[in-house]
């Protein structure tokens, strides 16, 4: 009969079914007569059971697409490599493949300020999503005052929420090197939407990619699977980042546009 | 014969969400997790000829991801690992009044995991969440099986203690 020390040395293998049948039977015999080792095994089991409930965070559609494209590029590359003439071009392609998706994601070499703002806003929204559950209920007035003190941006009262629009948080932030106020709200008890308010003075309103929503024509983009709505109103430009569907996005846009 | 590279690529993509979740728990920042996962796949495609068919593709991908993380992303690479002070002999002192059933929320668990040293967190996630065999974890982390087991043991002890601390407020 193995002693406790020996059993604990191989308990991990036993729990995972990695022991030979003979050894497993010996462990079982020991466990049957040893409450301390049984308890230890139960504790490890319980912790493993809780860890198994940790959620999977899906990769964004954009990331998936970029990887698929890189793989397709590689497959083509391998075929071309069979001809010696293709080797130089292939070497250049390796560099391009390694760099281009990265640039696409991070850099905004075009320098378009609205596009930069949107890409940075989506990144910040995702970061907020990851952290937001950490925060308990906050008082909007106090949160707005703190944001104002740090950014000089006064968030309109509409961001304090309403019947079907629950206030989650407001915080100062920096997107695309601009001071911004972020207001986080949950619409119709569904997913979380982040609004960014930034001083509008040097931000344009693009002519393209605008959609008619009743009498308004905001700028619309989809980045990493998030819908982004951008518009200017008064002294501020607003960016709304959400994973609501198209019709809910439009309803929420209208509601906020009218309340501001 | 079918295109082996296309098969590998297709199969590799089946693990994307698991790899991304793991990357997020390593880097704790979505933009870094995106970069890390993308770099992982670029490397896997680049070194596809080194992959031995019939071996575990999923383990191979996790191994590339973790090596890439250690090379490029680990910010605390120069900090010593914060081993808990007690030696191995202290195991019987594990608090029996702190059952995991008392885990308050998944959020506490994420937080407690995030506070574990990377070696412990990785071992625990690979073992209990991803369900890898001990030998596979040893391969992914490039350490002997005995080291994996001792990391698992310490990881669980630290995690239980943290969760009990949260519970106590």
Interface residues (C-beta under 8 A of the other chain):
Chain A: X8 X9 X12 X13 X16 X18 X36 X39 X40 X43 X44 X46 X47 X48 X49 X50 X51 X52 X53 X54 X55 X56 X57 X58 X59 X60 X63 X64 X66 X67 X68 X70 X71 X74 X75 X78 X94 X97 X98 X101 X102 X105 X106 X123 X126 X127 X130 X133 X134
Chain B: X3 X5 X6 X9 X12 X13 X16 X17 X18 X19 X20 X21 X24 X29 X30 X31 X34 X35 X37 X38 X41 X42 X45 X46 X48 X91 X92 X94 X96 X99 X100 X101 X103 X106 X107 X109 X110 X111 X113 X124 X125 X127 X128 X129 X133 X134 X149 X152 X153 X156 X159 X160
